[in-house]
Amino acid sequence: MSFDATIKHFMTPSPHTIDRRQTMTSAHVLMREHRIRHLPVMENGRIIGVVTERDLHLMETLPDVLPDEIFVEDAMTPDPYTVSPEALVGDVATTMANNNFGCAVVVEHGLPCGIFTTVDALYALAQMMRDPAQPVRPRGDKP
């Protein structure tokens, strides 16, 4: 694989999203149901944040926090790191590492079309380490 591979080859496509006014409990249910740890947070069709499993658990350690009554917007990280599907994997991974980001929301035409997480980055690294000369295989394709 060349080192100019783009995010679109390794992102998880069609990410699940959640509205900012949904409860933390709703976010937990969605995450468990789909076995995911990151949810882009939406407001009126635009991305305003990202909420992670870790964010939810941290909020729940605070006194008097009731997950059925607290909205996702209160637990989310605002202004998430967003990239184009054409962004280079190396550039995105470097930015994520330098800033301790757990994910990058992949955006096309203002809407989330994918999510690139640290797990996706590890998958990309594993593929590059196996045989850097091989062409890029889309995420999930078997060798």
JOLIN-V48653 format. One record per run of one state. SS is the DSSP state (H for helix, E for strand, C for the rest). FROM is the first residue (numbers start at 1). LEN is the number of residues. If there is no record, write none. Layout:
SS|FROM|LEN  SS|FROM|LEN
This chain:
C|1|5  E|6|1  H|7|3  C|10|2  E|12|2  C|14|3  E|17|3  C|20|3  E|23|1  H|24|11  C|35|3  E|38|6  C|44|2  E|46|7  H|53|8  C|61|10  E|71|1  H|72|3  C|75|2  E|77|2  C|79|3  E|82|2  C|84|4  E|88|1  H|89|11  C|100|3  E|103|6  C|109|2  E|111|7  H|118|13  C|131|13
